[in-house]
Amino acid sequence: MLALEMLPAQDGDCLLLEYGAPETPHRILIDAGRPETFEHLKARIETLPRANRHFELFIVTHIDEDHIAGAIDLLEARESLGVTFGEVWFNGWQHLESVSRADDKLGGVAGERLTELLVEQRLPWNRRFASGAVVVPDTGPLPVHAFQGLTLTVLTPSAKRLEQLMPEWEEAVIEAGLVPGRATARQRSAEDDRLGDPSFEALLEVPFEGDSSKPNASSISVLAEYQGCRLLLGADAYPQDLLAALQRHAAPTQRLALHAFKIPHHGSRKNIHVKLLQKLSCTRFLVSTNGSRHKHPNREAIARVIQHGRATEERVELFFNYETEFNKVWRNPGWMREHRYTAHFPPEGQQGLRMVLMP
């Protein structure tokens, strides 16, 4: 059995990966959303028998609040919930420092809350990387690690991307609300909905404009494989970085067959590039967001996914963990017939979505 659950995390990610025997699965948690959404994760954990609240791995992909803030709440409640982790992957300030060998210019940032909790609780932090950065080397094979029969290939970040984050680290962690007593995240302006009500063809013609967020570029993204089933978890990574890693992992001229792709940055137009999609052979694409703050997913990004992500005549399937004004356009029956796709949403009145990739 292999299943991915996208818990309600507002505009962020909180992903629960379960695999193995259905009655006693292993679990990996990836990100924990915003503080306001921790109650959903807490409630999900409380559905598990107290003796079965172990996670083989907890990945905090990067320091944006919509991925990391709920992780602080989880660690603060960990003991009372009876949660244990085999390992935690998270790149903190000391890991940026280690890849750059720079002087410690931002010592105050060492007090950020997640790092404090990891140290206080003596959790196994980046153990597979000798307590150093979770990072992809510039040359050679990509890092591959096994967790009870499931393998994770780390695709991003590179040392270069971690170094590029350093000048923005203090501002970024303050925005993420990670420094006690400092301001929480500034309300970022939502992306403009510049397209009005365009045709599908007009969406495909929108030029690509790349992401420039340094925290996004530092994302830990992974390829999960279990008994022949492949799942790509893109975090908020840059598309060119994902493409470069996949070309190292698979034959450069061949498409990589996937059973599902949790697309990067909640379906942002800035993180879905045609060249990345044309490297893949995939028909199931997952989007985690309620569209708040940034109006994700962008329609042109989803149009690119439908048009370029598959290498066969099979129907594309879109999976959303919320139904919102920003994604309900994909219910268009005419578009579904003409462009051969199906859109899946939570049952009416519910949030979150669980997809079984392999029974």
N, C-alpha and C positions, 0 to 999 in steps of 0.2 A: 504494500500500500504506500502511495505517495500522494500527499494532499497539501495544498497551500491555502491558507485562510488569510484574507485581507480584512483585518479588524477595522472598525470605524476609528479613524485617526484624523478626522477633519481633512485638512489639506496635506496631511503627512502620510507616513508609512508606519504600520505596525503589522508585521507579517509573521504568521505562525506556520512553520513547515513541520509536518508530521510524516513519519515514514516507518516502515517495518510492519510488525504484526498489528492488525487493526485493534486488537484488544489491549495491547501494551506497546503503543508506538513510542519511538524516540522523537524528540522535539528539538527544533532550533528556532530561536526567536531573532528576528531582524528588525531593529528599531522599535520605538515605543510611542511614536506620535507626540502630540502636544500634552501639556499638563491636564487640560480639560478632558482629554480622552482616556486618561489612565483608568478611569472607572470601568471602561469597557474591557480593557486588558485584565484588570483585577477580577472582574466578574467571570471572565473566561477561565482564568487560572483557578478560580474557586469551584468551577465545574469539575475539575480534576480531583481524584482522590488525593488526599494530602501526601500519601506515600509516593505519588507519581508526579510530583511537581518539579522534576529534574529536567533541565535543558542541557543538551550536549554542548550547545554553544549559544551565546548571545552576542550578536553583532550590532554595534552602534556605528552606522556607516559613516556619519560625519556630523559636524557640529551645528547644523541648522536646527532651529527649535522644533520644527515639525517632524524631526526624526529623533532628537535626543532628549527633549525636555521630559517626556514621559519615562525615560530611562532613569532619571533621577528619582522620580516618585517610586518606580519599581524597586530600586535598590534600597530606598529608605524603608519600604514596606516588606522587603524580601524575607527577613527572619519571621515576621508575624504571619506571612503567607506560607512559610515553609518551602520557599523556592530555593533551589540550588542550581549552580552552573558548573558544567565541566570546564568551561573556558569562556572568557570574554574577549572579544576583539574590539578595540577602540584606539584610535591614534590621538593621543594627548599631546600637550606642548612638548614634553620631553622627547617624543618620537619625532616631531618636526625638527627639534634641535639636533637629534642624533643623525638624521640624514643630511643635515646641512653643516654640522660641526660649527655652528655659529655661536657667538657669545650669548649669554643669557641676558637679553635686553628687556624681557617682559616677565620678570620674576613674580610680580603680583598675580599673574594669570595662573601660576601653579596652584593657587587656592581655589580654582574652579571646582564646582561641587561634584561633578561626576568623578573626577580624578580623586578627590578626597574620599569619596565613598568606596571606590575600588581599592584604594590603599588601606583605609580603615578596616574594611571587611576581609582584607587579604585574599581577594579573589584571584584566580589564575588568569592573569591579564596578559594577552598576546603571548602565551606560553609557546605556541607552535613556532613563533618567530623569535625565540630566545629572549622574550620580554622586550624586544625592539619593535620597530614599526611594522605594521601590516602593510607590506609594500611589494610591488612587482619589480624584479631586477630589470635593468636595461637590456640585458642579453640573456640567452639561455632559456631553459624551460620555465614556464609559469609555476608559481607555488601551488602544490596540490596536497590537500590534507584529508584524511579519512576520519569519519565520525560514525562508528557503529554501522559500517556498510555503505554509508553515503559519502561520496567524495565532493569536496569543494575545490574548484580551481579559482584562485584569486586573479581577477582580470585588471583591477585598478585598486589603488592609485600607484603611480610611479613616484620615485623619490623627487623628481622634478616638480610634480604637482604638490607634494607636501611642502617643499621649499617655497613654492609660490604662495602658499597660504600664510607663511610666517608673518609678513608685514601686516596682514589683515587679522591676525589671530586675536589680538586683544579686542578690537572692535567687534569681531565676529562672536566671540564668547559673551561679550556684554550684550549684544543683540539677542543672543540665544538665552539670556537670563541665567548664565552659569556662574556669575560672580556674585556672591551674597552681598546685599546692600547696594548693588548697582542697578541701573535701569534694566527692565526686561525688554524683550524684542520690540524694536520700533515697528509700527505698522507700515509695511511696505506697500507701495502703490500697486494696485492690481494691474495685470497686463491689460492693455486696451483691447477691446473686441473690435478690431479694425475692419472686419469683413462684412458687416451687415448680415444679409441672408444670401450667401453665394451658392452657386451650383457646386456639385462635387468636382467638376472639371476645373472650376475657378480655384477651389481649394488646392488642387494639385499644382497649380501654376504659381502659388505664393512662393517667393524666393526664400531660401534658407538663411536664417540669421542665427549664428552660433551663440551658445551660452558663454558668459564671461565671469561667472561667479567662481571665486577661488575655493570657497567651501564645497561647492558642488564638485569641482574638479578633484577634490581630495577624497571623494566617496570610495568606500570599500564595496566593490561589485564582485559578484561571484557567479560561477557556473556550477549548479548542483546536478549531480548525476547519481541515480540509484537504479540498479538493475536494468540498465539500458535506457532509462527515462532521463531526459535532459531538461533542465529548467534554468533560464537565465534571469538573474535578479540584478537589475541595472542600477539600483539606488538612484542618485542624481548625477551620474557620471556623464562626461562629455561623450558624444557619439564617436568622435574620432579616436578617443582613447579605447573605447570598447571595441571598435573595429580593428585597431592595431593589435590588441590582445587576442582577438579571435583569429586574426590572420597568423599569429604565432602559434596558436593552439591547434588550428586545423589547416588543411592544405589551402594555400592562398587563393587558388582558383576555384575552390569548391564551396558551395553553400553548406553551412553547418545546420544539420537537422535538429530542431528543438521541439519538445512537446509543449512548451509554453514559454512566454517571455513577459516578465513584469517590466513594462517599459519604463525608461528612466524619466525622472523628474515629473512624474504624474501626468505624462503626456504633453509636456511643453513643446511648443514649436521649435524651441532652441536646442532640444536634445534628441530629436528624431530626424535623422538624415537618411536620404535615399540610399546612400552607399552602405550604411550599416544594415539597413533592411535587406539589401540585395546580397549581403553576405549570409543571410539566414534563409532557412526553409522552415517556416513556422506558420501555423494557422490559428493559434490561440494566444491572445494578447490581453494582459491584465493591466488595469489602471486603478490606482489607489488615490482618491481625492474626492472631497465634496465641492471643490471649485471655489471655496472661500479664498480671499486674498488675491489669488492670481488668475481666477477664472479658468483653471485647468479642468479637463484637457482641452488644448487648442484644437479646433476643428481641422486645420490643415495638417496637424501631426497625425491625427487618426486617419485622415484620408490617405496620407503616405503609407501608413501601416497596412491599410486594406489593399492599396494598389501594388505595393512593392514587397511586402513581407513574405509572401508565399511563392513557392516554386512549382506548385501543382495547380490543378483546377479545383481543388477542395475549397469549401467555403471557409472563410475567415470567421472566427468567433471572437467577439469582444466581451470582456468581463469587467464590470464596474462594481465597486463596493458601495456606491451611492447612486441614486438617480437624482439628477439635478437639472437646472435650466441649461447647464453647459454641456451635458452629454445626452439629453433626451432627443436631440436631433438625430441620433443614430438609431432611433426607433423608426425612422422614415421607411415605410414598406416599399416604396418605389426604389429607393437607394439600395435596400437590402436585396431586392430581386435583381436589379441591374448589375450591382457590384459584388454579388455573391458573398454576403456576410450575414451573420446573426449577432444580435446584441443581447447580452444577459445582464440583468439587474437584480438587486435583492428583491425578495417578495415585498409587496406593497406594505408600507408602514415600518419596514425594517431597514437596518443598515448593516454593512459588512457582507462578505461573500466568501464561501468556501468552495474550492474547486478540487475535485479528485482527479489527479492525473493518471493514477494507476491504482485499480482497486486492490 
